[in-house]
């Protein structure tokens, strides 16, 4: 007579070793990516003299907020931050709206030259930004947009829109056409089907694309340096005030970088759940 003993067999050693290896790899990636952030925070809160110590300590030996006060005293902080916010938010709103409409047209409609448009979007992303700085400068100067936030916004849209279009196209393609067709059979127009069915499923993609666009516009340095004067500088260019003929004030610079990172962290905390949501959550499956 056979029966169960209630004792389960031990898990094979192979899968456990494989899982341990992946965990160690993930930990290595986390430490590698997180160490620069930790070092920025460590330097921002340590005394200025310790920031230039040739034998720095990995752990903070003393905490101070004097670096933040110094960072705010070096130059106007809120003006550059305000301009960066205006530029970044405007670029995100325009880029997501225009990019969503363009991605919808490419993925849902068949028209002559469709493949050329797709290849063109990819080709634009391959062009190095530094290679376009002189043509962009000359063009904005001719359009009387040099040293204006509107000119900087137009410039940022030229390299954020292609990414937005290509990314949103991937999200839209993954949404089944049958959902739209079912809504249209029930009486919705094409626009109504998009608003009621596609748009809610596209929301996570819109959020992820918006976050990336905001980060890219917020952190951009080269064009902001070349196209804006000292009076209209953005937050990234503002960090250059810590480098003078007497040297670089590393501790206040890290304090300024920490303050600049706050909007990005807040934005991510607000939308992290939406970014992690499934694209087709709530869709009918069969």
N, C-alpha and C positions, 0 to 999 in steps of 0.2 A: 504494500500500500504506500502510495506516495502522497506527500503533503507539502505544504509550504512551511518553511521554518521561520518566516518573518524577518530573516536577516538578509539585507540587500548586499549584493556583491559590490566590492569597492570599485570606484570609478577608475577607468584605465589611466595609467600614468601619462600617456601621450597627450590626451586633451588637456589635462591639468598643466603640463609643461607648456603647451601651446598658449593656453590662457595666461599663464604667468609671463610668458615672453611678450604677448601683446600688451599686458598691463605695464610691464617695464618700459616698453617702447612708448606707450602713451604718457607715462610719467616723465620720460626723457623729453618728449616733445613739449609737455607742459612746462617743465623747468626751463627749457631753452627759450620758449616764447615768453614766459612770465618773468624771467630774470631781469631783462631791461626795464620792465615796469617797476619791479621791486627796487632796482638800483636808482631809478628816478625818484621814487618816493623816499628812499633812504637818504639820498643826497639832498632832497628838498628840505628835510627836517633836521639834518645834522648841522652843526656850526660851520660857518663858511671856511674856517681854517682847516677843518677836517676833510672838506671836499677836495682840497688840493694836496692832501697828505700822500706822499709817494708810497706809503704802505697802508692802504685803506683797510678798514675793518668791514667784514661782511654784515656784521650786526651793528645797529646804531648804538653809539656810545653816549649820546646825549641828544635830547629832542629840543628843538626851538622853532618858533614861528617867525623869527626875525627875517628869514629869507623871503617870506611872503610879503612882509612889509617893505623890504628892500625892492622886491620885484615891482610892487605897485608904485614905488617912488621913482624908479628909473625913468619911466616914461608913461604916457597915458595908456592905461590898460583897457578901460571900458570902451573907449572909442574903437580901437581895432577889433575887440571882441564883438561889439555891436555890428560893425561892418561885415565881419565874417559870418555872423548869424544871418544877416539880411541876404548876403550873397548865397550862402549855402541853402537856406530855406527856399529862396526864390528858384535856384537851380533845381532843387529837388521837386518842387511843385510843377514847374514847367516841364522838366525832363520826364517825370512820371506820366503826366497827362499826355504829352505828345508821344512819348515812347509807347504808352499803352495803345493809343490809337494806331500808331504805325505797326506795332507788333500784331494787333488784331487784324489789320488789313493784310499783312504778309502771311499770317497763319490761317486765315479763314476765307480769303478771297483769291481766286485765280485771275491774274491779269498779265498782260504782256510786259515782260521785263522784270517779272517777280524774282527770278533767280539772279538777275543782275543786281537788284537792290540788296538781296541777301549777301552776295559776294562783296558788294560795295561797303556794307556795314562792317563785315569782317576786315576788309582791307583798311578801312579808316582806323580800326583799333590797332593795326600793326605799325602804323606810322609813329615814330618816337615823338613825344611832345616837344622835346628840345629842338627838333628839326623844323618846327612850325613857328618858333618864337619870332623870327624876323618878319615873315609874311604877315603874321597876326598883328605885330606892332605897326607895320606900314598900313595895313588895312584899317585898323582902329584909328590911326592918326588921320587917315583920309576921311573917315566917317565922323570925325570929331568926337570919338569915344575914348580917347586916351585919357587915363587918370580919372575915369568915371566908373562907378559901380556897375552901371548898365553894360559898359564894355567888358568888364570882367565877367559878368554873368553870361553874356553872349559867348565869350571865349570858353568858359567852363562847359557850356552846353555842347560845344563842338566835340568834346571828348567824353562827356558823360552820356549823351544821347545814344551813340552807337551801342554802348554797353547795355543801356536800359532797353533798347529795342531788342537786342539779341537775347537778353535774359528773359524778358517778359514773353518773347515769342516761345521760348522753351516751356514756360509755364502754361501758356494758352494751348499749345499743341497737346499737352498732357491732359487737358480737360476734354472728355469725350464729346464729340459733336452731337451724339444722340440726346444728351441732356438739353441742348438748345432746341433740337428738333422736336422733342417731346413738349417743351414749353410752347413752341410755336403751334403745335397741333392743338394744344389746350386753349389757344386764342391769343397768345402773346405775339407782338410784333418782333422783328429781329432785334430792335433796340431794347424792347421789353425783356426779351429772353436773355440778352446780355446783362442787363441791369439786375434781373431777378435770379439768374442762374450762374452765369459765368463770373460776374464781378465778385460775389461772395466767395467763390472758390479760388479766385485770383488774388484775394486779399493778402494771404501770406506771401505770395510772390511780390506784390506791390510793396509790402513792408520791408522785405529783405532787400529789394532793389533800392528803395528809398534810403535805407540805412547806409548801404554802400555808397550811393551818390552823395549823401551828406558827408560821410567820412572823407571821400575823395576831394570834395570841394573845400571842406574845412581844413584839411591838411596840405592843400596845394601851396607850393612856395614859389616856384620859378616864375610863373606868370604874374603872380601877385607882386613879386619883387620888380619885375621889368615893366609892368603896365601901370603901376600905381606909385604916386609920389609919397614922400615921407609923411605928409599931412593926411593922406588917405590910406595908409598902410593897413593891412589885415593882421590878424593875430599871429600867424606864422612868421611874418616879416618882423613883427614887433619883437620877437625873441632875439633878433639880431642886435638889439640895443644893449645886450649884455656883453657884447664883444667890442671892446674899445682899443685904443692904441696902448693902453696900459695892461691889456690882457683880457681874459674871459672870466666873468664872475659865474662860476659853474653852479654854486648852490642857489643863488637867485634865479638863474636860468632854469634849473630843474623845478624850482618852485613855480615859475611861470608856466612851464610845461605841464605841471600837475594841474594848475588852474585851467589851462586850456583843454585838458582831457576830461574835465568834469562834464561839459555838455554831451560829449560822446557817451560817457558812462551812463548818464541820466537817460539819454535817448534809448540806449540798449536795454536798460532796466524796464523802460516803459513798454517796449515792443517785443521783449524776448519771448513771451508766450505766443504771440502771433507769428513770430518767425519760426517757432518750433511746431506750429499747428500743421496738420496734414493738409495737403492741397485739396483733396477731394473729401474732406471730412463732412459727413452728412449727406453725401451723394447716394443715390439709390444704386445698389449693386445687385447684379443678378446673373 
